[in-house]
Amino acid sequence: MPAWLERFLESLFGPSWRTALAGLAAFLTVCYTPVRAFLDGDASTIPDWNPVMAAVFAFLGFAKARDNVVTSQQVQGSPPGQLK
């Protein structure tokens, strides 16, 4: 992956951008079907929003989780070698 793309993703999602991006992808995948059913224009279609709520909490968990390749110092924003 190009370095500029990694820097961009890190600026959007933080040091654990891989985990946050996986959570976002899972969230969007789960939300696709109910949103499509909601927007189909058919009044008899009733979307199931329960999976969306579960996906919201899963995304929040993934967004706060730390990647395996990220150290605690990187998460806290400390320079290498200096602990808070």
N, C-alpha and C positions, 0 to 999 in steps of 0.2 A: 504494500500500500504506500502511495506517495506520502512523504513527510508533511506536505502542506495539508493533505486531507486529514491526517492524524491530528495535526495542530488545530484544524477547524473543528473536528469532532470533540476534541478536548475542551475547546473554548465553549462549545454548546452544552456538553454533558458533564464536564469535569474530568478529573483524572481517570475515573472508572467508566469511561465512555462506552466500552465494549458491553458491559453489563446493562447500562442504561439503554443503549441502542437495541439490545435484545428484548428488553422489557417493552420498549416502544413498538417494536415489530410485533410482539405478541398482542399488545393492546389493540393495534390497528387491525390485526387479523381477526380478533374476536369481535371487534366493533363493526366490521364490514357487513355482515348479514343483517343484524337488527337495523342498522342505519339504512341499508338498501330497502328493507321491508317498510320502514317508516316513510321513505321518500318515493315509493313506487306509485303513489297516486290512487291506490285502491283502498277504499275505506274499510273493507272487510279484512284487510291484512293487519294483524296485531303483532308487532314485534316483541320479542322476548328480551327485556332489558336486564334480566338477572345475570347473564354471563358478562355483560358490560360492567356491572358493578364489581364483579370478581376480578375482571381485567384491570379495573382502576387500581384496586389494592395490590394486585400483582405488579403492575407497573411501578407503583410507589415503592414496593419492596425492591424491585430490580434497580430503581433509580438510586436508592440509598445503599445498595450492596457494593462491596469493594471487589474490583477485579483481582485475580490471583497475581497478576504481574505488577500491581500497584502496592507500594509500601505505605505504612501508616504515616510516615513523614510526608509523603506526597499528598495524601489526603488532607492532612492538617496544614499543609502549605509551608512546612519548615524546610529551610535549606538542608541539603544532605549533610549529615554529621552533626546537626544541631537538633536536639530534642526539645520540645516545649515542656 
